[in-house]
């Protein structure tokens, strides 16, 4: 079921991004080239654009009903992984499954846009912007033009505020314990927002390994490979002064991938283990 939920989140994300893309499609704002184009009502194109958003809403509602219908007979417990904490939802509660469906997609969407922001910050000094970079900035909208510290802080702050707003509802459903103080609630929100940073272990190593592959294997000319190479070079810039090249092979991408997994996977797991064996726990009263 976790794989099914991931696939449906991916479908929902594609519907969302397609709906967003139609808003800045240059052909939708161009002047009609034929008489038939002038007769065609513009409201129909705008209505078609909203079909994708409506399909997303229907997807989230229908999957909540499916989870509720088959979750309990299959003895399935819905889990929402937030990085440093995992929330569990009872599959025999219809409203609980609706909440899980919405929150699962909301987290998926927030992580996606956080990746967009990180990629935008990494490439903001490039002299020339390729098609992929411009597409990322179009999806970010006004946020993509903010100073880079604000671009990175905004999703983290959004995650903290979202946790503070949702905590009473989650506590009402016995999904998490109610926070006994505002300070504890803020600290919980900061830990939840750390899940955004930890999610970078899925995208940054992938870009570095693709860059390593395209450095030695010609995969054709494509804006995507140019974007991958430009992003990887910006990531590797702090390692430029280190002697990491042996003959024709550059070990810098391999070293950086190892460091990313160490900092964003192994170290958090170790710290969680240490916290779990101690007396301090932000999630239990």
N, C-alpha and C positions, 0 to 999 in steps of 0.2 A: 504493500500500500504506500510505503514511503516513496518508492519509485514512481508510482502512479501520480502521487501528489506533486512530485517534482516535474513530471512531464506536463501535467495540467497547469502548473505555475508557469512553465516555459511557454505553453500555448497562450496563456493569458498575457504574458509579457509581450509576445509577438503581436497580439491584438492591440495592446496598448501602444506599442511603438509604431505600429502601422497607422493607428488613429492619429498619433502625434505627427507622423511624417506627412500625412495628407494636408496638414495645416500649413506647412511651408513648402509644398510641392510647387515649383515655379510654373508648371503648366496650368495649375488651377487659378493662377493670377494673370495669365497671359491673355492678350486680346484675341477674340475669335478670328479664325482665318477664313471661315466660310459663312455664307448666309445662314446655313443650318445652325452654325455655332452661336449666332446671335439670337436665334429663335429659341434654342435650348435653355430652359430656365435654370438659373444658377442655384436656386434653392434645392433642386434635385441633387446636385453634386454635394451640397452641404449635408443633405439628409443621408446620402450614401456614406459620408464620412462618419456619421454617428452610428451607423450600423455596427461598426467594429467595437465601439464602446458598449453598445447594447449587448452584443454577443459576449463581451467580457463579463458583464453583470449576470447574464443568464448562466454562463459557465460557472461562476462562483456560487450561485444559488443552487444549481443542479447538482454540483459535486458535493455540496453540503448535505443534500438529501440522500445522495448515494452513500456517502460516508455513514450517515445515520442509519440507513437501511441495512447495510451489509457489515458495518463495523462491529456491532455487538455479536451477531452470529459467528463472525470470523475471529472473535476474541481479540480485536485490534484496538490498541490504545494510540490515539493521535498524539504525536510529539512535535513540538515546535522548538527546533534547535536555535537558540539565540547566541551561540558561541560559548559563553561561560556559564550559561544556565539553560536548562531544557524544561519547557512547560508541557504538561500532559493534560489532555482533554478526554473526558468520557465520551465514548462513541455512541452510547445509548441515549444521550441528551441531544435533542434536535437543535436547540438554540446554541448549545456548546459546539456542535459541529459547524453551525453557521459562523460562529465567532472564530473557530479554528480556520475555516476556509478563507475568511477575510484577512485574518492576521497572517496566515501563511503567505498569501499573495502580497500583502503589504510589505512584509519583510523581504520577499523576493524582489519587489520593485525598488525598495529603498537600497538594497545591496547593489542592484544594477546601476542605479543613478550614482551611488557612491563610487563605483568603478569608473563611470563616465567622468566624474569630477577628478579622480586621481589621474586618469589618463590625460585629461585636459590640462591639469597642473604640470604633469611631466613634460608635455609637449608645448607649453605656452611660449617658450623661447625659440621655437623653431622659426627660421626665417620664412619658410614657405609652408603653408598648410595644405595638406593633401585632401582628397575627397572624404576620406574616413574621418579625419580630424574635424573637418567642417561639419560633417554629419553629427558627430558627437556634440559639438558646440551648439548646433541647432536644436538637438534634443534637450540640452541643458537650458537653453533660452537665456534669460537675463543672468542666471546664476553663473553661466560660463564666462561672463565678463567681469565678475567681481574679482577683487584681489585674492590671490591664491590661498592665504590663510583663512579668509572667510569661506571660500569654497569647501575647504576641508572641515571647518568647524561646524558649518551649517547642518550637514546630515547627522553629525554626532549630537548636536543640540536638539535636533528634531527627534532623534531616538530617545533622548532623556525626557523630553516633554511628552512624547507619546507614552512612555512607560508610566510617567506620573499621572497621566490622564486615564490610562487603562487599569492601573493598579486597583482602584476600588471595585471595578467590574470583575477583574480576575479574582480578587479576594472574595467577592460575593459568590462566585462559582466554585470556590475552594480550590482554585488552580494554583494560587500562591497565597502566602500569609499576608495580611494587611500590614503595611509599614507602621511602626509605632511612633515614628517621628519624621519630620520633613527631611532632616539630614540623612536618615537611613534610606528614605525614598530616593533622594538625589543620588546617593552612592549606588543604589541598585540600578538606577537609570544609567549611570556612568559605566557600570559593568556590562549592562546590556548593549550600550553603544560600542563597547570594545569588540563586540561581535562583528561590527563593520570592518574594523582594522584587521581582525583575524581572517576575514573572508578574502583578503588580498592574497592569501597563500594559494588560492585557486586560479587567480588570473595572472599574477606577475610571473610565477615560474613558467606558466604556459607560454607567455609571450617570449620569455628568455630562451626557452627550448626551441620555439619556432624560429627565433632569430638565429640560433646556433645551427639549426637545420638548413635554413635558407642561405647561410654563409658558405656552406659547402655543397649544397645541392641546388641546382637551378630549377625553380618551380614556375618559371615564367614571369613576365612583367604584370604586376597587379598592384593597384593602390593599397590593397590589404597588406601585401608583403612590405611595401614601403612604409606603411604605418607601423607595422610590427618592428621593422628595423630601426626606425626613428625612435620609437618608444624604448626599445631595448638599449640603444646607445645612450639615451638620457639616463636610464637606470644604471648603466655600467660606468657612467662618467666618474663617480668617486673612486673607482678601481683602476682608472687609467694609468696612474703612476706606479702601480704594482707590476712586477715582472711575472705575469701570469701566462705568457705565451711560450710554448715549447714547440720549436720548429714551426709548422704551419697551423698548429692547433691552439686556440685561445681558451684557456681554462677559466676566464673571468665569468662567463655565464653560468658555468657549473658551480663555481664557488658562491656566486650570489644566490643561486637557487638553494644551495645547502644552507646559507645564512638565513634566507627567508623562512624555510621550513623550521630551522632551529628557533628563530625568534617568534614566529607566528603559529607554531604547532607544538614543538617539543617543550619549549619553556612554559607556555600557558598550561599544558597538561601537567607539568611538574608542580607549578604553583597551585593549581586546583587540587592536586593530591595533597599538598602540604596544608592547604586551608581546610580541606575536608577532614584531616586527622586532628585539627586543632579545635579550639573552643569557639573561635570567632566565625560566625556564619551570618551573612546579611539576609538570608532568605528564611531563617527560622527565628521565631520569637524567643 
